[in-house]
Amino acid sequence: MTITLDIPEELAAQLGGSPQQLSREAFEAFVLETYRQNRIDAPQAAQVLGYSRMRWEQCLEEHGVLKDAYTVEDLERDVATLQRLRADGVILPSS
């Protein structure tokens, strides 16, 4: 499928680069946003971009996309769950 994107000449001049480079950047941005929305998974995103797994991870880092990053809130929730399970006797306290 081919999609045409019209960019004002002033913006294209400001962004610089060839039409092919701008097209590639737009495609990469589209794939990243689709990935952020959980519409495609990481292997599929890397494949359509022609990236290795390492290059895909680098791309995510470059664009500040930390998919499934473990947050402080995740840690706090896990600690609370462990404490509750220990209190209920479901798991034994660590030695």
BELRABEL-V825596 format. One record per residue. N is the residue number from 0. RES is the residue in one small letter. PSI is psi in degrees with one decimal (NA if undefined). BURIAL is I if it has 16 or more other C-alpha atoms within 10 Angstrom, else O. D_CENTER is the distance of its C-alpha to the mean C-alpha in whole Angstrom. Layout:
BEGIN
N/RES/PSI/BURIAL/D_CENTER
N/RES/PSI/BURIAL/D_CENTER
END
This chain:
BEGIN
0/m/138.5/O/24
1/t/130.8/O/24
2/i/131.6/O/23
3/t/134.2/O/25
4/l/119.7/O/23
5/d/123.3/O/26
6/i/130.3/O/25
7/p/141.9/O/28
8/e/-38.5/O/30
9/e/-41.7/O/30
10/l/-42.6/O/26
11/a/-41.7/O/26
12/a/-40.0/O/29
13/q/-39.6/O/27
14/l/-30.7/O/24
15/g/178.7/O/26
16/g/165.4/O/25
17/s/162.8/O/26
18/p/-36.3/O/25
19/q/-40.3/O/24
20/q/-44.7/O/21
21/l/-38.0/O/20
22/s/-44.1/O/20
23/r/-42.9/O/17
24/e/-40.5/O/16
25/a/-41.4/O/16
26/f/-44.3/O/15
27/e/-43.2/I/11
28/a/-40.1/O/11
29/f/-46.1/O/12
30/v/-43.1/I/9
31/l/-43.8/I/6
32/e/-39.4/O/8
33/t/-39.4/O/9
34/y/-44.1/I/6
35/r/-34.6/I/5
36/q/5.8/O/9
37/n/30.9/O/9
38/r/-20.4/O/11
39/i/158.3/O/10
40/d/173.8/O/9
41/a/-48.1/I/8
42/p/-38.8/O/11
43/q/-42.0/O/12
44/a/-46.8/I/9
45/a/-41.2/I/11
46/q/-47.7/O/14
47/v/-26.5/O/14
48/l/-11.5/O/13
49/g/27.8/O/16
50/y/147.1/I/14
51/s/169.0/O/15
52/r/-42.3/O/13
53/m/-42.3/O/13
54/r/-37.7/O/13
55/w/-46.2/I/9
56/e/-40.4/I/8
57/q/-41.6/O/10
58/c/-44.0/I/9
59/l/-43.5/O/5
60/e/-44.1/O/8
61/e/-33.6/O/10
62/h/7.5/O/8
63/g/29.6/O/8
64/v/109.3/I/4
65/l/83.6/O/5
66/k/129.9/O/4
67/d/33.9/O/8
68/a/141.9/O/10
69/y/114.6/O/13
70/t/170.7/O/15
71/v/-39.0/O/19
72/e/-38.7/O/19
73/d/-45.2/O/18
74/l/-47.2/O/20
75/e/-41.6/O/23
76/r/-41.6/O/23
77/d/-40.7/O/23
78/v/-44.8/O/26
79/a/-40.1/O/28
80/t/-45.1/O/27
81/l/-43.1/I/29
82/q/-41.6/O/32
83/r/-42.9/O/33
84/l/-37.6/O/33
85/r/-43.4/O/35
86/a/-33.5/O/37
87/d/-4.8/O/38
88/g/11.5/O/38
89/v/-38.4/O/36
90/i/151.6/O/35
91/l/147.5/O/37
92/p/147.2/O/36
93/s/151.2/O/35
94/s/NA/O/38
END
